[in-house]
Amino acid sequence: MISSLIRGQRLIALFLLGCLLFNYPLLYIFNSKSQIFGIPLLYAYIFAAWALLISLMAWVVERAGRKDSKD
């Protein structure tokens, strides 16, 4: 019960982090002519932020799933 509540709160926090990462001020910072390995900086930032959010969500859900199976 409590672990599902904590998992929900963590997922909401990750949603808010995603809103922050994909909001205009941060996207504007990375919108430049710079490139990383031939990829525009903005595209690299969007992909990295997206991959980070997915990995954090998987970690939260998997970690909570292991705790639920122990109980």
C-alpha positions as CSV (number, residue, x, y, z in Angstrom):
1,M,0.0,0.0,0.0
2,I,2.6,2.5,1.1
3,S,5.1,1.5,-1.6
4,S,2.4,2.0,-4.3
5,L,1.8,5.5,-2.9
6,I,5.5,6.3,-2.9
7,R,5.8,4.9,-6.4
8,G,3.0,7.2,-7.5
9,Q,4.6,10.2,-5.9
10,R,7.9,9.4,-7.6
11,L,6.3,9.0,-11.0
12,I,4.5,12.4,-10.5
13,A,7.9,13.9,-9.6
14,L,9.4,12.4,-12.8
15,F,6.5,13.9,-14.8
16,L,7.2,17.3,-13.4
17,L,10.9,16.9,-14.2
18,G,10.0,16.0,-17.7
19,C,7.8,19.2,-17.9
20,L,10.8,21.2,-16.7
21,L,13.3,19.5,-19.1
22,F,11.1,20.1,-22.2
23,N,10.0,23.6,-21.3
24,Y,10.9,26.6,-23.4
25,P,13.7,28.1,-21.3
26,L,15.8,25.0,-21.3
27,L,15.2,24.2,-24.9
28,Y,16.2,27.7,-25.8
29,I,19.5,27.3,-24.0
30,F,20.4,24.3,-26.2
31,N,19.1,25.8,-29.4
32,S,22.4,26.8,-30.9
33,K,24.5,25.9,-34.0
34,S,26.8,23.7,-31.9
35,Q,27.1,20.0,-32.7
36,I,28.1,16.9,-30.8
37,F,29.4,14.2,-33.0
38,G,27.7,15.8,-36.0
39,I,24.3,16.0,-34.2
40,P,22.8,19.4,-33.4
41,L,23.0,20.2,-29.7
42,L,19.2,20.6,-29.4
43,Y,18.5,17.1,-30.8
44,A,21.2,15.6,-28.6
45,Y,19.6,17.3,-25.5
46,I,16.1,16.1,-26.4
47,F,17.2,12.6,-26.9
48,A,19.3,12.5,-23.7
49,A,16.6,14.0,-21.6
50,W,14.0,11.5,-23.1
51,A,16.4,8.6,-22.4
52,L,17.0,9.8,-18.9
53,L,13.3,10.1,-18.1
54,I,12.6,6.6,-19.5
55,S,15.4,5.0,-17.5
56,L,14.4,6.8,-14.3
57,M,10.8,5.6,-14.8
58,A,11.9,2.1,-15.4
59,W,14.0,2.2,-12.3
60,V,11.2,3.5,-10.1
61,V,8.7,1.0,-11.4
62,E,11.1,-2.0,-11.2
63,R,12.4,-1.1,-7.8
64,A,8.8,-0.8,-6.5
65,G,7.9,-4.1,-8.1
66,R,10.7,-5.9,-6.3
67,K,9.6,-4.4,-3.0
68,D,6.0,-5.5,-3.6
69,S,7.1,-9.1,-4.3
70,K,9.0,-9.3,-1.0
71,D,6.0,-8.4,1.1
